[in-house]
Amino acid sequence: MKIGNTLRRCCEEAPDCECSLETMEDSSPVLLPSATEGPAPEMPERAPRTPYWHRLSTYVWLLLGYPPLAVVHSLVCFISWILVFTIPVSKMSAQTLSVILLLPPEDILLSTSSHGKHQSYETRALLCCYHAANWYYYKYTVDGINVFAVNLLPLVIVSLVIGYVDRENQYVSSEVKFATAISSIIPLSYYIGMGIASIAAQSNFAVGAVVNATFGSITELTFYITALLRGHWAANPCLQEVVKAALTGTLLGCILFIPGISMIIGGLKHSEQRFNSRSAGVSSALLFISVGGVFAPTLFSKAYGNLVCDACTNTTGGNSTSNGSGLFVCHNCHYDLKNGTLFRDHIQPLVYTVSALLPAAYIIGLIFTLKTHSHIYNIHVGEGQETRHHGTVVHWSRWRSLLILIVATVLMSACADLTTEHIQPILNQPNISQYFIGVTVLAMVPEIPEIVNGIQFALQNNIGLSLEVGSCIAVQVCMLQIPILVFFNAFCDVGFVLLFSDQHMWASIFSVILVNYIFMDGKSDYFQGTALVVVYLILLALYYFAPSPAGC
């Protein structure tokens, strides 16, 4: 069978369709119209036909036959698109709805290649169907945007509508509003990341660094500032502790979980992966500086603060006011910093000093890694493998990227406002520690796009970039987000004090030490990844069984 150019191209692009330019052995169904391409042999003359749009039957079909089929194909198109892996069915339904069903019936021929080879004239393919579903459609993009981010975008509109229209929770509960609002952060953080990457790829070092520093942490900062403001207005100190737990959870997740899960999945596919140990050493050094600076005020307060305990009871049955001697059992012990001059004259100046030094160290790190010593990110680390710091694919223009960044930031602020407004029923759950909610849901949901990116890089045998994803976010948390929160509290007192609980401090320090040890040899496998993930899960168990913060 001789095939037209469209059908020939369709079959050549079909990965599982065996085609021959001389004969067709494939039995894939093809919708073919009557002869439109190439010269046809002499055929008997047919009687003149009435133009399709001048027939009464055409309008009867459009009124009675087309609408129900349009509804069916629209539903099939929508459902198959949402399922992602059946996008070919969605495309076929859309093509059928917009083209096939509007053509004259006599111009359409449903045929297989075995039937078509008896035709003596060339035809034009309207649909070439060879696969109804494909697992790899999770990589499908629309104008450079991943299909999952496209599908989740309507969730943002739904969240805003139910959140701001149904203020009294008459139709939708607070739990549902919280779930939809925090889920809406996922696509918005993806769009912000895409906008940052597009602008940075088309700009010089200075512009790229400024954009990355400005918008790179906007997702988390929007939520943190909104939560602190709501906690201050409602005189609810719990939200301040939840913010600190979310900061720590982001730090732990980016240090342990993102590299760990990337090592596991990459190691299962590639056995052993290599990465640039020198660039990983730079990231480890920045992590040590970050964690050391962030927790320095906490260590200082524990070294010089006064330990005060409430509800002390004598083992003999007396209370703390009795003059009897003996052992006392005390609860809710904490360092008293507000009373006296320690906090005002010593700890607070230390906090401001650290908050000024950390961004300066971040800028120096950017200059080192992106400008003066960028060559260390272009080192061959294995046979046929090279790690590159640059090479971002440009999807949008600068102005379009900037517009998307601004719109996504505004929508992010609205979703963060709804999340903090409806978080209280979640925090009031009696069986779940508020620390656990902070370090899991509030910390890791905004990082889901980065987790997916890290896994994809590991599958492409670029484990070095997977490790950089987690390290860069962790460094930004300590060197940008926390100092911004400190200075925001200086101008608008919302009660945020850069003093963390012992559990936050020791969990973060231990995680940085562990990651630095694993990064030393420049190799990774699924066992090392499993070690990181197991440690992360152990720390989550500690937070799950920990009591809620005092006063919550």
PLY file of the C-alpha trace (Angstrom):
ply
format ascii 1.0
element vertex 552
property float x
property float y
property float z
element edge 551
property int vertex1
property int vertex2
end_header
0.00 0.00 0.00
1.34 3.42 -0.86
0.80 5.82 1.98
0.57 9.60 2.04
3.17 11.83 3.66
1.13 12.34 6.83
0.56 8.63 7.35
4.17 7.82 6.51
5.41 10.36 9.08
2.92 9.08 11.66
4.10 5.50 11.27
7.77 6.45 11.32
7.27 8.32 14.61
5.31 5.50 16.21
7.80 3.61 18.39
5.93 0.29 18.30
4.51 0.48 14.80
6.34 -1.51 12.13
5.92 0.26 8.81
7.23 -0.20 5.35
7.13 2.29 2.57
6.21 -0.51 0.20
3.81 -2.62 2.25
2.06 -2.21 5.58
2.03 -5.17 7.95
0.74 -3.26 10.97
-2.93 -3.56 11.86
-3.20 -0.30 13.82
-6.53 1.40 13.14
-6.27 4.49 11.03
-9.01 6.95 10.23
-8.68 7.79 6.56
-10.60 10.28 4.47
-11.19 9.78 0.82
-8.48 10.58 -1.72
-6.90 13.96 -1.11
-3.22 13.46 -1.83
-1.49 12.57 -5.03
-2.93 11.64 -8.42
-5.56 8.94 -8.36
-6.33 6.51 -11.18
-9.33 7.07 -13.34
-12.49 6.27 -11.48
-16.14 6.34 -12.48
-17.68 9.75 -12.26
-20.01 10.25 -9.31
-23.15 12.30 -9.29
-22.73 15.83 -7.95
-23.24 16.05 -4.21
-24.92 18.75 -2.20
-22.36 20.68 -0.13
-22.16 19.31 3.39
-23.23 22.54 5.12
-26.23 22.93 2.76
-27.88 19.68 3.82
-30.74 19.40 6.27
-29.22 16.18 7.65
-26.12 18.09 8.70
-28.08 20.31 11.09
-30.15 17.40 12.35
-26.86 15.68 13.18
-25.46 18.78 14.89
-28.61 19.19 16.99
-29.35 15.56 17.89
-26.31 13.40 17.23
-23.28 15.57 17.91
-24.13 16.89 21.43
-24.29 13.51 23.24
-21.10 12.34 21.52
-19.48 15.67 22.40
-20.32 15.11 26.07
-18.92 11.57 26.01
-15.73 12.53 24.22
-15.25 15.56 26.49
-15.49 13.36 29.59
-13.13 10.80 28.10
-10.73 13.58 27.11
-10.78 15.14 30.59
-10.45 11.90 32.54
-7.69 10.48 30.35
-5.77 13.77 30.57
-6.04 13.86 34.37
-4.75 10.28 34.54
-1.67 11.48 32.59
-0.59 8.01 31.43
-3.56 7.87 29.04
-2.86 11.21 27.36
-2.90 9.53 23.89
-6.57 8.69 24.46
-7.21 12.30 25.48
-5.60 13.59 22.30
-7.54 11.14 20.17
-10.83 12.15 21.78
-10.05 15.85 21.30
-9.18 15.28 17.65
-12.34 13.25 17.13
-14.48 15.92 18.80
-13.00 18.88 16.95
-12.34 17.37 13.50
-13.68 13.90 12.78
-17.26 14.40 13.94
-17.56 17.60 11.89
-16.48 16.07 8.57
-18.89 14.70 5.94
-19.49 11.00 6.64
-18.65 9.97 3.07
-15.18 11.54 3.45
-14.23 9.36 6.43
-13.03 5.78 6.16
-12.18 3.71 9.22
-9.58 1.33 7.97
-6.68 -0.89 8.94
-3.57 -1.25 6.85
-4.69 -4.70 5.68
-7.87 -3.14 4.37
-6.14 -0.07 3.05
-3.62 -1.95 0.95
-6.36 -2.76 -1.54
-6.91 0.95 -2.16
-5.40 2.16 -5.42
-5.05 5.80 -4.37
-3.16 7.69 -1.70
-4.90 8.90 1.43
-4.33 11.37 4.26
-4.22 10.15 7.85
-6.33 12.01 10.37
-5.61 9.73 13.33
-2.83 7.20 13.75
-3.39 5.14 16.92
-0.65 2.85 18.21
-0.64 3.22 22.03
-3.53 4.00 24.38
-1.28 4.51 27.41
2.39 4.90 28.21
4.17 5.00 31.56
6.63 7.65 30.37
3.94 10.28 29.97
4.83 11.48 33.47
7.54 13.44 31.59
5.01 15.05 29.26
5.19 18.85 29.17
2.95 21.63 27.94
5.02 24.61 26.85
7.85 23.36 29.04
5.56 22.81 32.07
5.21 19.32 33.49
1.74 17.87 32.98
1.23 17.28 36.71
1.80 20.99 37.41
-0.69 21.82 34.67
-3.30 19.44 36.10
-2.87 20.76 39.64
-3.25 24.41 38.63
-7.11 24.34 38.79
-6.73 23.23 42.41
-5.39 26.71 43.18
-8.59 28.32 41.90
-10.72 25.82 43.83
-8.79 26.55 47.02
-9.21 30.30 46.67
-12.92 30.03 45.89
-13.87 27.72 48.77
-11.49 29.53 51.12
-12.63 33.10 50.58
-16.27 32.56 49.58
-17.27 30.08 52.28
-15.83 32.00 55.22
-18.18 30.41 57.75
-17.36 26.82 56.73
-20.99 26.14 55.87
-20.23 23.95 52.87
-16.59 22.91 53.30
-14.80 22.09 56.55
-11.55 23.68 57.70
-9.71 20.39 57.26
-10.63 20.23 53.56
-9.69 23.88 53.05
-6.34 23.26 54.72
-5.66 20.21 52.53
-6.55 21.99 49.28
-4.64 25.14 50.20
-1.43 23.37 51.11
-1.72 21.12 48.04
-2.03 24.24 45.89
1.44 25.24 47.03
2.91 22.34 45.02
2.16 23.64 41.50
2.82 27.25 42.52
6.28 26.39 43.86
6.94 24.54 40.59
6.01 27.62 38.53
8.19 29.83 40.71
11.11 27.46 40.23
10.57 27.39 36.46
10.45 31.18 36.33
13.66 31.47 38.33
15.44 28.94 36.08
14.30 30.69 32.90
15.43 34.14 34.05
18.74 32.86 35.43
19.52 31.02 32.17
19.06 34.21 30.13
20.82 36.61 32.50
24.31 37.27 33.76
25.62 36.08 37.09
24.48 39.08 39.13
20.90 39.08 37.84
20.60 35.32 38.20
21.91 35.43 41.75
19.55 38.25 42.75
16.51 36.51 41.24
17.45 33.22 42.86
17.95 34.86 46.25
14.75 36.90 45.95
12.30 34.30 44.69
14.09 31.06 45.64
12.69 31.09 49.16
9.44 32.92 48.48
7.33 29.78 48.91
8.46 29.06 52.44
8.82 32.69 53.53
5.27 33.49 52.48
3.93 30.74 54.69
6.23 31.51 57.63
5.49 35.23 57.72
1.76 34.64 57.34
1.80 32.11 60.19
3.79 34.43 62.46
1.41 37.31 61.79
-1.65 35.18 62.51
-0.08 33.83 65.67
0.74 37.37 66.84
-2.75 38.70 66.10
-4.42 35.74 67.82
-1.92 35.71 70.71
-1.21 32.08 69.83
2.44 31.15 70.58
1.92 27.69 69.05
2.27 29.02 65.51
5.73 30.36 66.34
6.81 26.89 67.42
5.20 25.40 64.33
7.24 27.77 62.14
10.45 26.69 63.89
9.46 23.05 63.44
8.78 23.69 59.73
12.18 25.35 59.33
13.87 22.39 60.98
11.79 19.94 58.96
12.81 21.60 55.70
16.43 21.47 56.79
16.24 17.78 57.72
14.29 16.83 54.61
16.72 18.56 52.26
19.79 17.19 54.04
18.59 13.61 54.53
15.47 12.71 52.56
16.09 14.30 49.13
19.67 12.96 48.78
18.64 9.65 50.37
15.67 8.86 48.14
17.65 10.01 45.09
20.53 7.67 45.99
18.15 4.75 46.49
16.31 5.13 43.18
19.45 6.05 41.24
21.40 3.22 42.85
18.78 0.63 41.97
19.10 1.60 38.30
22.82 2.37 38.03
24.30 0.24 40.88
26.99 2.79 41.83
26.99 6.47 40.95
29.82 8.97 41.17
29.69 12.67 41.82
32.09 15.57 42.13
33.39 15.30 45.70
34.99 18.76 45.53
31.72 20.53 44.73
29.99 18.40 47.37
32.66 19.56 49.81
31.79 23.19 49.10
28.13 22.42 49.84
29.09 20.61 53.05
31.17 23.59 54.19
28.24 25.93 53.57
25.99 23.58 55.53
28.37 23.59 58.51
28.55 27.38 58.45
24.76 27.61 58.14
23.89 25.24 60.97
26.63 26.62 63.20
25.38 30.17 62.73
21.69 29.38 63.14
22.10 27.41 66.35
24.84 29.59 67.90
22.31 31.73 69.86
20.64 28.56 71.16
23.96 27.16 72.41
24.83 30.56 73.92
21.52 30.75 75.78
21.98 27.28 77.24
25.50 28.12 78.36
24.60 31.36 80.14
20.83 31.23 80.72
19.05 30.36 83.96
17.08 27.11 83.98
13.58 27.70 85.37
11.10 24.91 86.06
7.38 25.04 86.76
5.13 22.68 88.72
7.87 21.30 90.97
6.69 18.74 93.49
8.57 17.34 96.47
8.85 13.58 96.43
7.51 13.57 99.99
4.24 15.13 98.79
4.95 18.81 99.37
5.10 21.53 96.73
7.86 23.82 95.63
7.07 26.41 98.30
7.66 24.09 101.22
10.86 24.47 103.19
11.42 20.75 103.56
14.47 19.17 102.01
14.40 16.30 99.58
14.16 15.55 95.90
11.89 17.56 93.63
10.18 16.45 90.42
9.78 19.36 88.04
8.02 19.80 84.71
8.18 22.32 81.88
11.77 23.38 82.45
13.10 26.14 80.20
15.75 28.82 80.12
14.41 32.12 81.42
15.64 34.71 78.96
13.04 37.44 79.21
13.72 38.23 82.84
17.05 39.96 83.30
19.51 41.45 80.89
20.88 38.29 79.29
18.53 38.28 76.32
18.44 42.04 75.78
22.16 42.75 76.18
23.77 39.54 74.97
21.57 37.10 73.06
19.65 39.57 70.92
22.79 41.35 69.63
24.26 37.93 68.88
21.15 37.00 66.88
21.38 40.17 64.78
25.11 39.66 64.22
24.61 36.10 63.03
21.68 37.15 60.83
23.90 39.72 59.11
26.86 37.36 58.65
24.91 34.42 57.18
23.61 36.29 54.07
27.12 37.66 53.52
28.48 34.12 53.61
25.76 33.07 51.16
26.78 35.81 48.70
30.43 34.79 48.97
29.40 31.17 48.32
27.49 32.23 45.20
30.47 34.19 43.88
32.75 31.23 44.55
30.57 28.56 42.96
29.10 30.51 40.06
31.83 33.00 39.17
35.40 32.57 40.32
35.50 28.76 40.73
32.71 27.57 38.47
35.19 25.20 36.80
35.00 22.80 39.73
31.45 21.97 38.64
32.68 20.85 35.20
34.88 17.97 36.33
34.66 14.49 34.79
33.58 12.13 37.57
33.10 8.93 35.65
33.32 7.36 32.25
31.06 9.21 29.87
29.65 11.35 32.67
30.25 15.01 33.36
28.61 17.21 35.93
27.69 20.70 34.84
26.46 23.52 36.97
24.97 25.42 34.04
22.92 24.31 31.06
19.42 25.23 32.19
16.82 24.79 29.47
15.09 28.08 28.65
11.32 27.74 28.39
10.02 31.30 28.79
11.16 34.80 27.95
12.35 37.14 30.69
9.17 39.21 30.80
6.94 36.15 30.73
9.00 34.55 33.51
8.80 37.72 35.60
5.03 37.92 35.10
4.60 34.28 36.10
6.79 34.84 39.16
4.70 37.80 40.29
1.35 36.06 39.71
2.54 32.84 41.36
3.85 34.81 44.34
0.51 36.59 44.82
-1.39 33.29 44.57
1.12 31.71 46.94
0.43 34.44 49.51
-3.30 33.78 49.27
-2.85 30.00 49.64
-0.48 30.50 52.58
-3.05 32.75 54.23
-5.71 30.06 53.85
-3.33 27.38 55.12
-2.55 29.25 58.33
-6.19 30.28 58.78
-7.41 26.68 58.76
-4.44 24.97 60.38
-5.76 25.13 63.94
-8.08 22.07 63.66
-5.06 20.10 62.44
-2.93 21.33 65.33
-5.67 20.42 67.80
-5.43 16.73 66.98
-4.76 15.12 70.37
-2.75 12.14 69.13
-0.29 13.98 66.87
2.45 16.28 68.10
2.46 19.75 66.63
6.20 19.32 66.12
5.46 16.38 63.81
2.96 18.37 61.74
5.52 21.13 61.33
8.45 18.94 60.27
6.41 16.84 57.84
3.35 18.40 56.21
4.28 22.07 56.44
7.97 21.51 55.68
7.96 18.91 52.90
4.82 19.57 50.85
6.31 22.73 49.26
9.45 20.73 48.44
7.68 18.01 46.44
8.75 19.50 43.06
12.37 19.49 44.23
12.05 15.88 45.40
10.78 14.89 41.96
13.61 16.82 40.29
16.19 15.11 42.46
14.82 11.67 41.58
14.79 12.48 37.86
18.41 13.64 37.98
19.40 10.43 39.77
17.64 8.30 37.15
19.65 10.18 34.50
22.84 9.17 36.36
23.44 12.75 37.50
23.42 12.11 41.23
25.65 15.15 41.83
22.84 17.46 40.73
20.39 15.58 43.00
22.65 16.25 45.96
23.00 19.91 44.98
19.19 20.30 44.96
18.89 19.36 48.63
22.02 21.19 49.75
21.05 24.46 48.06
17.61 24.49 49.69
19.09 23.71 53.12
21.66 26.50 52.74
18.95 28.96 51.69
16.87 28.03 54.75
19.71 28.90 57.11
21.42 31.73 55.27
18.44 33.56 53.80
15.07 32.51 55.20
15.96 32.58 58.90
17.82 35.94 58.74
14.88 37.45 56.83
12.50 36.23 59.56
14.78 37.72 62.23
14.89 41.14 60.58
11.15 40.98 59.86
10.58 40.40 63.58
12.82 43.40 64.34
10.56 45.71 62.32
7.28 43.99 63.18
7.45 42.19 66.51
5.67 38.88 65.94
7.44 37.01 68.73
9.95 35.11 66.57
13.11 34.45 68.59
16.05 32.57 67.06
16.16 30.03 69.87
15.35 26.42 69.07
14.55 23.42 71.22
17.22 20.82 71.95
15.58 18.35 69.60
15.71 20.75 66.66
19.32 21.66 67.33
20.82 18.20 67.83
18.83 16.62 65.00
20.12 19.25 62.55
23.73 19.08 63.73
23.76 15.26 63.60
22.25 15.30 60.10
24.92 17.66 58.73
27.71 15.53 60.22
26.22 12.35 58.75
25.78 13.83 55.27
29.31 15.23 55.29
30.65 11.75 56.11
28.70 10.11 53.27
29.74 12.77 50.73
33.45 12.29 51.39
34.27 9.53 48.87
32.38 10.92 45.86
30.40 7.70 45.40
26.81 6.78 46.17
24.69 3.64 46.11
21.32 2.53 47.40
22.79 1.44 50.77
24.03 4.95 51.58
20.68 6.35 50.48
18.88 3.86 52.70
21.01 4.98 55.66
20.00 8.61 55.12
16.30 7.78 54.73
16.29 5.53 57.80
17.89 8.24 59.93
15.30 10.70 58.61
12.46 8.34 59.54
13.95 7.83 63.02
14.01 11.59 63.55
10.40 11.80 62.34
9.50 9.12 64.92
11.11 11.27 67.62
8.95 14.21 66.58
5.84 12.05 66.33
6.10 10.81 69.92
7.39 14.12 71.31
4.95 16.13 73.44
3.54 19.29 71.92
5.31 22.59 72.69
4.59 24.20 76.04
1.40 26.23 76.06
-0.08 24.58 72.98
0 1
1 2
2 3
3 4
4 5
5 6
6 7
7 8
8 9
9 10
10 11
11 12
12 13
13 14
14 15
15 16
16 17
17 18
18 19
19 20
20 21
21 22
22 23
23 24
24 25
25 26
26 27
27 28
28 29
29 30
30 31
31 32
32 33
33 34
34 35
35 36
36 37
37 38
38 39
39 40
40 41
41 42
42 43
43 44
44 45
45 46
46 47
47 48
48 49
49 50
50 51
51 52
52 53
53 54
54 55
55 56
56 57
57 58
58 59
59 60
60 61
61 62
62 63
63 64
64 65
65 66
66 67
67 68
68 69
69 70
70 71
71 72
72 73
73 74
74 75
75 76
76 77
77 78
78 79
79 80
80 81
81 82
82 83
83 84
84 85
85 86
86 87
87 88
88 89
89 90
90 91
91 92
92 93
93 94
94 95
95 96
96 97
97 98
98 99
99 100
100 101
101 102
102 103
103 104
104 105
105 106
106 107
107 108
108 109
109 110
110 111
111 112
112 113
113 114
114 115
115 116
116 117
117 118
118 119
119 120
120 121
121 122
122 123
123 124
124 125
125 126
126 127
127 128
128 129
129 130
130 131
131 132
132 133
133 134
134 135
135 136
136 137
137 138
138 139
139 140
140 141
141 142
142 143
143 144
144 145
145 146
146 147
147 148
148 149
149 150
150 151
151 152
152 153
153 154
154 155
155 156
156 157
157 158
158 159
159 160
160 161
161 162
162 163
163 164
164 165
165 166
166 167
167 168
168 169
169 170
170 171
171 172
172 173
173 174
174 175
175 176
176 177
177 178
178 179
179 180
180 181
181 182
182 183
183 184
184 185
185 186
186 187
187 188
188 189
189 190
190 191
191 192
192 193
193 194
194 195
195 196
196 197
197 198
198 199
199 200
200 201
201 202
202 203
203 204
204 205
205 206
206 207
207 208
208 209
209 210
210 211
211 212
212 213
213 214
214 215
215 216
216 217
217 218
218 219
219 220
220 221
221 222
222 223
223 224
224 225
225 226
226 227
227 228
228 229
229 230
230 231
231 232
232 233
233 234
234 235
235 236
236 237
237 238
238 239
239 240
240 241
241 242
242 243
243 244
244 245
245 246
246 247
247 248
248 249
249 250
250 251
251 252
252 253
253 254
254 255
255 256
256 257
257 258
258 259
259 260
260 261
261 262
262 263
263 264
264 265
265 266
266 267
267 268
268 269
269 270
270 271
271 272
272 273
273 274
274 275
275 276
276 277
277 278
278 279
279 280
280 281
281 282
282 283
283 284
284 285
285 286
286 287
287 288
288 289
289 290
290 291
291 292
292 293
293 294
294 295
295 296
296 297
297 298
298 299
299 300
300 301
301 302
302 303
303 304
304 305
305 306
306 307
307 308
308 309
309 310
310 311
311 312
312 313
313 314
314 315
315 316
316 317
317 318
318 319
319 320
320 321
321 322
322 323
323 324
324 325
325 326
326 327
327 328
328 329
329 330
330 331
331 332
332 333
333 334
334 335
335 336
336 337
337 338
338 339
339 340
340 341
341 342
342 343
343 344
344 345
345 346
346 347
347 348
348 349
349 350
350 351
351 352
352 353
353 354
354 355
355 356
356 357
357 358
358 359
359 360
360 361
361 362
362 363
363 364
364 365
365 366
366 367
367 368
368 369
369 370
370 371
371 372
372 373
373 374
374 375
375 376
376 377
377 378
378 379
379 380
380 381
381 382
382 383
383 384
384 385
385 386
386 387
387 388
388 389
389 390
390 391
391 392
392 393
393 394
394 395
395 396
396 397
397 398
398 399
399 400
400 401
401 402
402 403
403 404
404 405
405 406
406 407
407 408
408 409
409 410
410 411
411 412
412 413
413 414
414 415
415 416
416 417
417 418
418 419
419 420
420 421
421 422
422 423
423 424
424 425
425 426
426 427
427 428
428 429
429 430
430 431
431 432
432 433
433 434
434 435
435 436
436 437
437 438
438 439
439 440
440 441
441 442
442 443
443 444
444 445
445 446
446 447
447 448
448 449
449 450
450 451
451 452
452 453
453 454
454 455
455 456
456 457
457 458
458 459
459 460
460 461
461 462
462 463
463 464
464 465
465 466
466 467
467 468
468 469
469 470
470 471
471 472
472 473
473 474
474 475
475 476
476 477
477 478
478 479
479 480
480 481
481 482
482 483
483 484
484 485
485 486
486 487
487 488
488 489
489 490
490 491
491 492
492 493
493 494
494 495
495 496
496 497
497 498
498 499
499 500
500 501
501 502
502 503
503 504
504 505
505 506
506 507
507 508
508 509
509 510
510 511
511 512
512 513
513 514
514 515
515 516
516 517
517 518
518 519
519 520
520 521
521 522
522 523
523 524
524 525
525 526
526 527
527 528
528 529
529 530
530 531
531 532
532 533
533 534
534 535
535 536
536 537
537 538
538 539
539 540
540 541
541 542
542 543
543 544
544 545
545 546
546 547
547 548
548 549
549 550
550 551
